[in-house]
Amino acid sequence: MEPDFPETARAEAPEARSGAGASVPRFAGPVVGIGASAGGLEALREMLSRAQAPTGMAFVIVQHLDPNHESMLAQLLDRHTDLNVLQCEGSEHIEGDTVYIIPPGRGLAIQQGVLELTEFVQPRGLRRPIDDFFLSLAVDQQANAACVILSGTGADGTTGLRAVKEHGGVCVVQQPETARYDGMPVSAVGTGLVDFVQPPGEIVNCLAAFFRRRGADTVDEQADLVADHVDDLCRVIRTAVGHDFSGYKRTTLIRRVERRMHVLGIDAGRAYLARIRVDKSECDALFRDLLINVTRFFRDAEMFEVLRERAIEPLLRNRDPDEDIRVWVPGCSSGEEAYSIAMLFAEAARRHDLPLAVQIFATDIDERMLQIAREASYPAAALADIPGALRERYVVPHAERFTIASEIRDLIRFSSHSLVKDPPFSRIDLLSCRNLLIYFDDRLQQSVLPLFHYAVRPGGYLFLGPSESVSRFEQLFPPIDQHARLFERPPGSPKYPIDLPGHARRSEARRADDGRKAAPVADEMAAARRVLERYAPPSMVLNEDGAIIAAYGRLSRYFDFPVTRTGGTSAITLARPGLRDVIGPLLRQTRDARKRVVVRDVEVVSEYGVQQIELVCDPLPDATMLLVLRDAGAFRPSSDPDLVEMDAGGDHVEALEEELLRTRYKLRSTVEELETANEELKSSNEEMMSMNEELQSTNEELTTVNDELKTKIDQLTVANADLRNFFESTDLAVVVLDRELRVRSFTGSATTIFPLQPSDRGRPLADVSTRLEGSEYLADARAVCAGGPAIQRRVVTRDGARTLSLRVLPYRLQSASVDGATVVLTDITEALSLERQLAAERERLDLAIKAGGIGIWEYLPDEEAIVVDATAAAMLDLGLEGRHPLADLTARLPSENGREVRDAFAQAARGHGDFEARLHVRGDGHATRYVRSYGRLIVGSAPLRIIGVSIDVSPEHALTETRDLMLREMNHRVKNLFAIIGGMITAGARSQRDVATFAHDMRERIAALGRAHSLADHTTDQGISDLTSLVGATLQPYRDHIPTTIEGPPVAIDWRYVSSLAMILHECATNSVKYGALGAEDGRLSVTWEHRSEGLTLHWIERMTRRAAVNTGRGFGSSLIEMSLQQLQATVERYLDESRYELTLVMPG
């Protein structure tokens, strides 16, 4: 019995503010929230197609939608309704005759008549957008809200339905039998809170009629119609269901009754009273309306966290080892609150390693809700309310529901109990009564809170709802956390007697405990109470204003009772004449003097006479006063002439005793007869129920069989139609035979092989002529009918013009037994011809691929794998042919090249052009291989595939590099020649004075330079294979520049290394002309060589006064020397200072 929101009146808001600050009139009509899931589109179409504008209502559809796909729901519904259909984008002001639809992937809420989009907090599977919207709709629209639940699985919408009902709205559900999926409608109907169950086509008219009836009268007029009969209604409900609602808030009670009247179309309160007197089902419906069972797990989670820290953990830490912690949850509804508290206790005990000695008593007056609580089975959508850690440990999930773990269920005892009429539990450590007191009027709240004080032991806790308080009983329950509504009972026994509900019942026997010392104290307390109630003079504890705080003894002779004895009633107003005038002055004098004050000879007048008394008022330490009344004389009866004294004789007593004895005999006989009749009726009822269950079971079985037969007939009809259409449309020659090889049926194409007629059905196939060569088909059919496997072979016609594929298959019955054979003939003449052509083309293609060294590969983008043939595997250095991860290929490529290849594959996979890339494959046993690859995406393939080829272009790449090298070398040599010639001219100008001599000398030197350059070409007849000649030819143009020494043993040079060695010597000479001894006037050059263990060692030594500045950059000449050294497998060492340059060349072998 917990409301999801405080019971507040709806604030009328005629207009709302838009985002720009302009006033927008607020829609005043009903707002209908519609929840749907699987199968909801069909129901929505049927529902909205009946809506004829103007309806005076606005509709908001919350449908379970895939968040990853665009919704077409608005377009689909717009074709079937006259209403305006929109998909929400956020901040829409509600307008009449408009249908608003939730967008995919977003939640929806309504605030002040404006729709707002929300983000989901829970993951998919735990979201409940219908419940979320219904909750906001209930708060925003109050009694102007309506909720409709259509086809769908699960239970989304059930919690929101309760909230709409609590706030006075109306609830409509699609008839479960008309829904494609009845999970959501059945769950909603199971709450017992649904007002109407209608087919989809009747829902709009039903809602329109309901709101039309409600709007016919004003609220005040309706309240007046009901208020005059509230007491009678409460008596009828008390008689029918056994519970008294007279202490409930009148406004709530009236509002619920009005809503039921609108649902039934009843206008007068007297008519509704007459209805519930004769209609038990309507009485139950009103009872369920008054018990709005709205609850959730860990509702107001921050308050439960305070409860855990300030109450649960202290209780576990300070628990008496010999006692269990006792928890009472009155008004537990369907059990979510009780299970939440049990989880907190279990988790705290586990975390602090404490024993879980807890007993939880969960009570309610709704037996149907208690049964749900005992089953502990809830919709999966409620999982979102349970914290993740507790959900994983204490929840057992199922398909669409979940159950609470047994270790939590074992802590709780659910029972039927009424706070109004049943005695309370006692010695309670924690009492959680959340959102129940808000339904009680002030008188009932004043009675219940002292009961709570009696039930909770000193030091125990009281946990209330966010809209509840202890009001005038703060001295009984001081707050621990006012915001969380957590209170603590202070030590000490109550100073007032409590009229416990059900006082005639015998209280529970207390457990005996021989070891405890509290027994004597308890006996002393009982004795003191007995003395006060039976032997002490009547007395009261009053406050300064005369309000009764506690009362003792027999007070009815002095006061007009009943006295609640629970506080809040004035002793002055209840006092009888004579006493009433004395109490006020007596209290004021005692208050001022703070001493005992006595008043004597006070005559209290009652309807039966006058009693003379004296009053003593004694001030108490807590500012209250003890009022004691003592009789000061005998009772004087009032004199009335109409009264006659009864005779003192006792004959009437004997007559009464005899009559009582006879009545007892008759009553006993009647009771025995009634018990016998009751037993017979019970037995008959049990037999009837058993017969009814058997008939119902039989009926269900017959219904199931009927459905199965209908399904079978439909399947056979469809299969027969499919078979007939297949036989008429196929080009296959099919002949179906029975076990005797007689024709059962055949296709039209079969007549081209066997000249069959419709009359040939039942005729042996052997008697039918055929165009086939031979009769092997008959032998094959016999073998298959005998249980052999299916047979396939090729056959030809007698003229040899056609080749057919013959397949003989077993004809199987449903039991899998063979009852004949099916002969299928397929003309494959053209296919064979095409196959031969394809084979020839394939051979030519394979030959071309092998000749061209082309590798074939296939790339699978979804798996990032590449499948290669043997050629491609060798070319890409992947080892064996077959499937390889793409990472294996990119690992063999430079990082930049690998990224380029991956990007090219990705672009091709997305359809952005063909694949083209150049791969630089680095192998372990060879130099870098250059491979050109081309590929194309196969459109429509599943999975995606890219087919391509690879071609090794390493030779072309090497040729290109060689050509570039030769061009660079030629350019370098030409530049060097010019430099050498320039040096020779400079040197000759220093030594020659005659132009003719100078010219002759230059011609000779240039000719010698040309001969030196020819040494590197082994194809000419000028090639030299001796080291002395090679060095001499290289230095010949410079011999007369400076003193030159050439010395060493004879060394033959392989012609393959002449070019490399000549190039090194030429570069050394060129550099010497530019920077060294050959370009200096006082230079000297020495070139010597010798054999050593590590190989041939050549020394190039230049000496000069000062060496010219050398360009330290790396030029093409340096690159030529390095390449030549690699070809010779030689090493070089250099030494350089201002007057000396030395180069040592070591050549192995």
VEXMAR-11289 format. One record per residue (C-alpha): x, z, y. Coordinates in steps of 0.02 Angstrom, whole numbers, plus 50000, padded with zeros to 5 digits. Layout:
// VEXMAR-11289
XZY...
***
This chain:
// VEXMAR-11289
500005000050000501344995450123501014983650270502394971750316502104974750501501334988850607499454988350629499384982250807498094972650902498494954950945498954952351126498034937651199499204925051281498244911251369499824901751411501634900651357503214896051453504094880051411505954878051417505894870751592504914885351660503234876151672501674884751605500914876551452499154881851398499244891051233498164884451092496764896951062496084889950899496554894450720498274889450654498284884750470499914886350375499984875550218501264879050081501594866149945502944861249823502974850049668501374839749659500924844549837500884826949908499334822249808498454838349858498924836150042498254818450045496604824049969496464838950086496874830150250495884814350210494284824850226494774831650398493734823550535494274826350715493924837050808494244851350687494724864350817496204869150708498064865550702498964862850536500784866750492501424860350324502894869150242503414858550093504924861249980506024846250027507724840049971508924844450114510014829350075508694815750094507634810250241505804814950223504444801650227503044814550214502424811950392502254793150370501404795050201500104807550264499794798250427498994784050328497674795450251497044806150396496294804350569497344818750633498974816550727500454819250607502184824350673503804830150595504444845650685505994843950793505894861450869505044869251021503364860650992501864869351071500434870450947499004858350985497324856150902496964842350775498824840050745499794841450583501574847850599502784845150453504384854850417505974844050420507184843850271508514857350262507754868650398506594883650401505104885250518504394899750620503084901650755503294912650908501994913551047501204897550987502844887750985503634880950827505494884750808506704877950677507784890850588509334890250479509264896050300510294911550261510024911350073510774898249958509704885049875508664892749739508374908849837507554901149990505714904250021505214894150175503354896150142503454915250141504554915150297503324904450395501794914150336502614930550391502934923850567501194915950571500374932650528501294941850667501034928250798499224923350765498514939450687496684936350638496814918450702497984913950557497514905350395498634901450248498344888250114499344887449952499334870949856500164864149699501924869949658502994879749538503644897349566502864910449680503374905349856501974909949977501324925249884502234937849995501734928650153499924928250093499914947250089500564947950267499204935950328497884946650243498594962550318498444955550494496644950050467496914931750424496064921450290496864914950130496364899450032497134893149870496944876749778496004878249614497394880049485496534867849367496594854149500498454856649535499784846449448500864862049445499884878249449501314890749469501054894449654499134894449649499104905849496500354917849576499304918649735497664921249642498514935049540498704945749697496814948049706496904944949894496314926949900494704923749997494304906249936494844895949785494364877849820494804860049768495944851749897494554840949966493474856050011494794866850095494654860150273492744861750275492884879250201494074884850339493014876650474491454885850413492384902450407493054901550584491384894750647490484910050579491784921850649491704913950821489804914750832489814933050890490994942751000492154955850928491194970251006489544964150936490284962450763491054979950772489364987150822488554978550673489754986850552490135003750633488365010350604488585008350415490405013650389489965030650315488735022750194490025009850145491305023450109490055032649999489665016849901491535013349875491845031349823490455030249696491045013349629492935015249622493175034049638494185033949799493655040449970494095029450120493195040150249494875046550310495555029150345495665022550523493965016750577494625001450668495544995650512494054999150402492854989850517494034974950533494184973150344492304974150319492014961250455493224949350369492324951050203490674947650293491394931750367492014926150196490284928750120489344922050270488404938450299487904942350478487144959850467488044975850418486494982050326486464966150222488274968450172487934986650126486524980850013487704967749939489074979749885487794991849814487284978849684488864968049674490284976849584491464962049607491224962149796491524980949797493164977849706493604963949828493344975649976494364988949887495814976549868495644971350050495824989450104497374991349995498514978150071499964978549949501314971150060503044976950010504794970349979506424975849904507514985150030506274982350170507114987250335508824986650252509724996150390508555011050363508925010950176510775011450219510465027250322509475034450177510945031250061512225039250175511215054150240510105058650091510505050249925512375053549919512215071649978510875074849847512005068149709513515078149769512565094549790511455093249636511215108849528511995104449359510485112049271509175102149366508725083949395508475076249566506595073449590505985058949697504175055049740503615038049807501735038849848500895022349887502195012949785501134997049770501994984849650503574995349637504854986549746505195001849854505385013349702506595001349618507584999749781507825018549790508275019149604509615005849630510355015749775510445031449668511225021949522512505013249632512985029349722513185038549556514255024449487515335023449643515675042249649515755044249460514305056649456512965058749321511335049549357510125064149333508655057349434506775057149403505735045849514503835047849519503015032249591501145033549621499725022949688497835021749671497845003149627498035002249439498304983449445499814985449558500484999349447500414987749297501464974949392502694988849436502834994449256503204976749197504584975549330504444956549333504534948149505504654930349574506404923249589506144921249778506214940349796508044940149740508544936049918508004953649975509164962649852510984964649908512184953749809513154967949726511564976549667510794960049615512234956149498512224973349418510394978449406509404962149393509074951249239508654933349297507494921749201506844904149234505684906949383505634926049383506784940849360506624958249288507414974749334508754981249215508174994249090509375007549157508435006949323506705006049245507055021449140507265031849298505485028849360503785034949301502295025449372500615034449375498945033749462498815047249596497845049549757498535059349903496755062849958496015070249799497455074349679498675089149687500405084549751502015084949653503145099849682504995103849700505335086249767507075082349834506635065849917504875060049966504765041850022503065037750097503325022050199501935012850292500515022650213500115035450348499755021750476498125018250384497555036550393496575043550539497225058750632496205071250528496865064550363498655063850429498525082250481498005086350303499325075750214500875081250308500725099750258500515093650080502175084650099502945100850164502275109850012502925096349893504695094949962505865109149920506905117150060508345105650104507405090550038507075074350133505565064750197505745045850222504375037150325504045019550386504655012850554502945014950636502605032550570503085050050626502725068250586501825069850755501365088350783502275094450629504055092950692504335111250651503995106850468505145091650462506545091150593507265073450609508965068750538508895050750602507395047250713507655028450712507715027550522506255039850510507245051650398506755070150407507335086050321506285100850265507045116950334507295132350226505925145450208504205146150131502655139850225501765152950330500025146150297498925143550144498615125550093496965119650022497755108149892496745093149835496005095749663496165114649678495035117149527496335108949415497555119849327499295117949399500735112549293501615126449199503325129849267504835128449155505495145149096507265149749138507855166449070509525165449157508855163849332508515178549448507135169749543505745175449423505545192949499505495185449673504155173149619503125187349543503315197449703502735182549807501235180149693500805198749707500945198249895499815182949905498555191349788498525206849900498275196050056496875185649982495905199349890496285216749960496985215150136495805214050285495415196450348496755190150467497425174750558499025168650636498635160550805499655152350940499485156551123498035144251143497065151450997497415137350875497405143050694499125141750614498735151850456497245161350388497065174950255495625183850170493735181550182493355175550357491635167450335490705182750401491615181250568491875162450592490855146550571491795137550433492475126150362494205130150429495525117450375496875131050369498115117350405498255119850591497485111450741495795121050742495375133650880494845151150824493895153550987492715138850955492405143950775492085162550809490305168950790489335176350938490005193050991491755189150929491945173051028491965181851197493305194251144494665183551065495205174351224495535189751332496315198751184497575184551157498045183651341498305202451355499375202851198500395188051260500735196151427501085213751361501995208451202501265224051120499875227150995498145227351075496565233750991494725230551034493435242250958491555241650929491405222850928489735217150854489795200250765488075192150753487665180550606486035173150541485865187550418486285202250528487585211550633489295218050580490255230350688492145227650683493755231350775495105218450814496985221250817498135207950894499975210050849501305198550931502515190150809504355185550844504025166750849502815168150997501285167750882500045182050860499285190550708497415194050728496725207150604494845210550584494265227450512492465232750480492025248050585490275251150516488985245950389488155228850395486465229350481485265216150413484165207350538482345212650539481155198150498479315201450457479265185850349480535192950225479915202050070481015212849957481125207349775480535219449641481885228949553481225224949380482325215149258481025205349157481465189149244483275190949187482765190849003481645175749032483035166549117484245170548977483035164048844482725148248945484605145948968484875147848779483555134648740484275123148870486005124948794485355120448621484455105048688485975100148791487125101848640485965091148534485835078148671487715077748693487975075348506486715061148503487545053148654489265054848575488625046848414487815032748511489375030748615490465029348459489275016348387489315006748549491205007648553491305001148375490104987048415491044983048573492694982348479491924970848348491214959748485492884959348575493774954948412492514941048378492694935148557494584934448542494454924948377493224912648454494304910748607495844907648499494884895048394494244886548551496014885448621496644878248458495224865448454495574860948635497414858548595497004847748444495774837648548497084834848682498364829848553497144817448472496704810248640498554808448680498864800048513497434787748540498104783648713499844781248642499194770148501498194759748624499704757348736500844753648586499614740848517499494732348686501384732448703501594724948530500314711248563501124706748729502834706648646502284695048509501484683248635502934682948758504514683648653505584668648607506184677248449505574670948281504934686948199504034688148032503434705247969503264706747780502534720247667503364727047510502754711847411503504700047541501774694847600501584689947783500864703847892501134696348064502254683948153502694677748327502334660448395504194655948391504204659048203503114643648177504614632648224505484638848065503984642447953502404632047983501274647547980499434648248027498374663548069497564661847899499264663947815499254682947845499334690747672500134675347595501834677147506503234670647616503994661747464502454650247461502754644847641503894630047669505404632247780506624622247883508074633247832509444627947713509294638547555508214653747516509434667947543508224675747669507014679847528508364688747427508894698247583507094703747615506914709947435508544719747449507994728147610506264732347540507134740447391507984752647510509544742947556510314742747729509934730147864510704712947832511354700447960512014683147927512074665447998510964651847930510764633347973509304621547967509234608047837509684594547962511184604948019510694603148201510344621648232511234637748188510234653848185510644672348171509624680048031509294698948035508264707447902507774725247951506794738447852505004741047908504814760147916503254770647924503134786448029503684796247877505314785947877504874777647710505164758847692503564748747677504194731047702505434720747800505574712447970506414695347975507124690748146507854673448179508794669748340509394652248388511244654048428511724635548430512064635048616512844652348613514094646748479514524631148578514774641648733515804654048633516984640348575517184634048753517514651648816518794654548678519724638748727519664643548911520254661048866521754654248771522234643248918522024657749037523064669348928524414656148918524414653949107524504672749134525934674849012526864660049085526644666449261527094684449214525464690749291524914708549254523054712849239522374729849292520724738749325520504753049449519104766249430518804774349603517684788549536519044794349416520554788949521521274780749366522034763549335521974753949171523414741549147523934728849017525684728048944526334716149079525654726649221526294742649139528064735649129527964728449304527354744849381528514755349274527034764749195527674764249017526304760048894524754749948929523084758948949522364771849068523484780949192523074792249340523304783849508524514797949551525714791349416525794774749508525974781849684527354793549621528414778049587528174771649765528924777549929527774789950015527264777950153526944763950030525954775849918524794780450062524554762050104524064758449923522814772949918522034767650083521884749650022521024755449862519824766549962519364752450080519034740649935517994753749844516874755549997516614736749999517664733650156518544718150090519664713949942521154724249888522864717449938524474727349941526354725549916527094738849802528924744549809529144751349632530654762649611531244762749431532454774449342533464760549260533354746549387533334743049572531754743149674530484730549609529324721849732527564718349666526144709449754524394715149696522664707849729520964715149676519094713649703517654726049686516404721849547514744723449637513414733349543514604740249413514324757949351515494766449366516314757049509517734745649457519034735249548519814721249443521484714349499523154706149458524964710049500526414697749522528254702349524528984694949685530694703549668531664686749650530834679749805531204695949896533034695449841533174677149893532464681350063533674695750084535154684850031534654671450153534494684050293536194691350246537014674350246536294670250416536914686750486538614684350405538764666850476538304673150648539574687350630540974675650574540644663550715540774677750839542364683850756543104666250759542814665150944543604682250966545114677350859545344660950951545234670151115546574682251055547704668050996547544659651166547994675851253549504678851139550114660551154549964660951342551214675151345552514666251240552294647751290552694639651457552384621651410550574615451396550974602551261551874615351158550494627851187549164615151132550134610350976550374628450932548504632050956548004617550843549114624050705548464641550720546634636050720546964625150566547754640250479546234650650526545104637650446546134638050288545974657050282544094655850293544064643550152544844656350035543154665050009542394649249935542844647749751541944631149738543284622349840544984617049782545754628649911545254644649819546664657049790546784669349646548444677949694548454693349808550094688549896549414671349940547734678549993548544691150113549754678050178548374665150208547334678250298548754683350416549514665750436548694662550607549474678650675551204678950595552124674050755551134686350864552044701850805553234706650667552254706250503552774712950332551894707450169552594715550012551994719849836552034714949652551154699249590549284702749564548044690149496546264690949569544684686049476543804672449574542224683049575543104696049685544084684149797542664682449922542404701349937544264705149956544524690750078543064697050181543844714550192545554707350243544734695750368543774710050448545384720450458546314705950541544874702650662544804721050712546704721150732546594706450851545224715050952545894732750955547524734550858549274728150830548864709450819548164710150995549594720551067551274714151134552314727551048551324729150887551924728650707550934725650548551374730250369550294725550216550934732350049550164736049878550664744449717549974749049546549464767149519548524776649384546884775649478547094756649505547804744549631548164752949800548344742049958549064749250121548674741150290549734749550423549734745150608550954752350738550824749950926551214759251086549364762651126547834756751032546404749251132544754758551146543684755750992541794753750994541174768350887539494760150848539064753350677539104734350680538784720550556540644720150510540544738050447539044733150342540014718350267541464729750222540304742250137539444728450038541124721249986541744738549932540204740649823540504723749740542334728349708541854746149658543274751149775543574765649893544384765750063545244779050170545674777250356546894786050471546934783150658547854790250808548424782950976549924773150905549524771150721548114764550614548194765450424546924759150295547134762950108546094752649987545984758249804545294745349679545044750749495545664738849359
***
